[in-house]
Amino acid sequence: MGANAPVAPIVPTAYTQSTLTVDGQTIEIRGTEGVLAHRPYLWIPTNKAILGNVAVFGNMHLWMADAQSDESQAAWKAQLQEMLALKPTTVIPGHMTQGTELTADSITFSLNYITDFQKAKKDSKNSAELIKTMTAKYPEAQGALNLDIAAKVHKGEMKW
C-alpha cells in the first residue's frame, strides 16, 4: 500500500448486543448462537423484513463447499426454518441474481436446494453426476462455479 497505508488504523470492537436501532426502528440480530453463530441475520419486526446472511440465496446455486458435514447442513436448514417461522414479507438474500423477488421464496429456495443437494449427493457416483442432477433440478440457477466446487468437494475430488 506504500504511501496509501493507513497511519492510525482503527480496529472495530465486536458488537455484542442483540438489537440495534436505525432511524428509530429496532433491528434484531438473530442466529448468534450455535454452529452458525458466525452467520447471524437481521430481523426488522415492524417491517417483517429479514436482511439475510450468507444462508439465503436467490436463484443461485448455494455455496455448499463450506457445509460439508451433516451437522452444518442441519444447522443451516434449521436457521432457514427459523427465518420462515417469522413469516417475513420482505427478504433480502445474502446472495441473489438480478431481478430476484425480495420475498420468503428465497428462504424456501435455499431450504429446498440443501435437501435436493443432499439427495443428489447420495445418489451420485461422482461430481459430474451431482452437477448434472442439480443443473437439471435448478436449470435457471446462476453461479455454476458454486455448484462445480461444491460437487467436487462433497464427492472427495477436491480438498477444501
WODAGI-V842225 format. One record per pair of residues at least 24 apart in sequence whose C-alpha atoms are under 10 Angstrom apart, sorted by sequence separation. I is the first residue (numbers start at 1). J is the second residue. If there is no record, write none. Layout:
BEGIN
i->I j->J
i->I j->J
END
This chain:
BEGIN
i->18 j->42
i->19 j->43
i->27 j->51
i->55 j->79
i->56 j->80
i->80 j->104
i->83 j->107
i->84 j->108
i->113 j->137
i->127 j->151
i->128 j->152
i->130 j->154
i->19 j->44
i->55 j->80
i->83 j->108
i->113 j->138
i->126 j->151
i->127 j->152
i->130 j->155
i->80 j->106
i->81 j->107
i->126 j->152
i->127 j->153
i->56 j->83
i->80 j->107
i->81 j->108
i->84 j->111
i->124 j->151
i->127 j->154
i->128 j->155
i->52 j->80
i->79 j->107
i->80 j->108
i->126 j->154
i->127 j->155
i->80 j->109
i->109 j->138
i->126 j->155
i->127 j->156
i->77 j->107
i->80 j->110
i->81 j->111
i->117 j->147
i->121 j->151
i->125 j->155
i->126 j->156
i->127 j->157
i->52 j->83
i->77 j->108
i->80 j->111
i->120 j->151
i->124 j->155
i->126 j->157
i->127 j->158
i->63 j->95
i->79 j->111
i->122 j->154
i->50 j->83
i->58 j->91
i->62 j->95
i->77 j->110
i->78 j->111
i->117 j->150
i->121 j->154
i->122 j->155
i->49 j->83
i->50 j->84
i->58 j->92
i->59 j->93
i->61 j->95
i->76 j->110
i->77 j->111
i->117 j->151
i->121 j->155
i->56 j->91
i->57 j->92
i->58 j->93
i->60 j->95
i->61 j->96
i->76 j->111
i->77 j->112
i->35 j->71
i->36 j->72
i->50 j->86
i->56 j->92
i->57 j->93
i->58 j->94
i->59 j->95
i->60 j->96
i->77 j->113
i->118 j->154
i->35 j->72
i->39 j->76
i->49 j->86
i->50 j->87
i->56 j->93
i->57 j->94
i->58 j->95
i->59 j->96
i->60 j->97
i->77 j->114
i->117 j->154
i->35 j->73
i->41 j->79
i->48 j->86
i->49 j->87
i->50 j->88
i->55 j->93
i->56 j->94
i->57 j->95
i->58 j->96
i->59 j->97
i->73 j->111
i->76 j->114
i->77 j->115
i->35 j->74
i->36 j->75
i->40 j->79
i->48 j->87
i->49 j->88
i->50 j->89
i->51 j->90
i->52 j->91
i->53 j->92
i->54 j->93
i->55 j->94
i->56 j->95
i->57 j->96
i->58 j->97
i->59 j->98
i->35 j->75
i->36 j->76
i->39 j->79
i->43 j->83
i->48 j->88
i->49 j->89
i->50 j->90
i->51 j->91
i->52 j->92
i->53 j->93
i->54 j->94
i->55 j->95
i->56 j->96
i->57 j->97
i->58 j->98
i->59 j->99
i->60 j->100
i->74 j->114
i->34 j->75
i->35 j->76
i->42 j->83
i->45 j->86
i->47 j->88
i->48 j->89
i->49 j->90
i->50 j->91
i->51 j->92
i->52 j->93
i->53 j->94
i->54 j->95
i->58 j->99
i->59 j->100
i->73 j->114
i->74 j->115
i->41 j->83
i->47 j->89
i->48 j->90
i->49 j->91
i->50 j->92
i->51 j->93
i->52 j->94
i->53 j->95
i->58 j->100
i->59 j->101
i->73 j->115
i->36 j->79
i->43 j->86
i->45 j->88
i->47 j->90
i->48 j->91
i->49 j->92
i->50 j->93
i->51 j->94
i->52 j->95
i->57 j->100
i->58 j->101
i->44 j->88
i->58 j->102
i->97 j->141
i->43 j->88
i->58 j->103
i->73 j->118
i->96 j->141
i->97 j->142
i->44 j->90
i->58 j->104
i->59 j->105
i->60 j->106
i->96 j->142
i->97 j->143
i->58 j->105
i->59 j->106
i->62 j->109
i->67 j->114
i->96 j->143
i->31 j->79
i->43 j->91
i->56 j->104
i->57 j->105
i->58 j->106
i->61 j->109
i->62 j->110
i->70 j->118
i->95 j->143
i->30 j->79
i->56 j->105
i->57 j->106
i->58 j->107
i->60 j->109
i->61 j->110
i->62 j->111
i->64 j->113
i->42 j->92
i->56 j->106
i->57 j->107
i->58 j->108
i->59 j->109
i->60 j->110
i->64 j->114
i->31 j->82
i->51 j->102
i->55 j->106
i->56 j->107
i->57 j->108
i->58 j->109
i->59 j->110
i->62 j->113
i->63 j->114
i->30 j->82
i->31 j->83
i->50 j->102
i->55 j->107
i->56 j->108
i->57 j->109
i->58 j->110
i->61 j->113
i->62 j->114
i->30 j->83
i->41 j->94
i->49 j->102
i->50 j->103
i->56 j->109
i->57 j->110
i->60 j->113
i->61 j->114
i->64 j->117
i->49 j->103
i->50 j->104
i->52 j->106
i->56 j->110
i->57 j->111
i->64 j->118
i->49 j->104
i->52 j->107
i->55 j->110
i->56 j->111
i->62 j->117
i->55 j->111
i->57 j->113
i->61 j->117
i->50 j->107
i->61 j->134
i->61 j->135
i->61 j->138
i->60 j->138
i->61 j->139
i->59 j->138
i->61 j->140
i->62 j->141
i->59 j->139
i->60 j->140
i->61 j->141
i->62 j->142
i->63 j->143
i->59 j->140
i->60 j->141
i->61 j->142
i->62 j->143
i->65 j->146
i->59 j->141
i->60 j->142
i->61 j->143
i->62 j->144
i->63 j->145
i->64 j->146
i->65 j->147
i->68 j->150
i->58 j->141
i->59 j->142
i->60 j->143
i->61 j->144
i->62 j->145
i->63 j->146
i->64 j->147
i->65 j->148
i->67 j->150
i->57 j->141
i->58 j->142
i->59 j->143
i->60 j->144
i->61 j->145
i->62 j->146
i->63 j->147
i->64 j->148
i->65 j->149
i->66 j->150
i->61 j->146
i->62 j->147
i->63 j->148
i->64 j->149
i->65 j->150
i->68 j->153
i->69 j->154
i->60 j->146
i->61 j->147
i->63 j->149
i->64 j->150
i->65 j->151
i->67 j->153
i->68 j->154
i->60 j->147
i->61 j->148
i->63 j->150
i->64 j->151
i->65 j->152
i->66 j->153
i->67 j->154
i->68 j->155
i->62 j->150
i->65 j->153
i->66 j->154
i->61 j->150
i->64 j->153
i->65 j->154
i->64 j->154
i->68 j->160
i->65 j->158
i->65 j->159
i->66 j->160
i->65 j->160
END
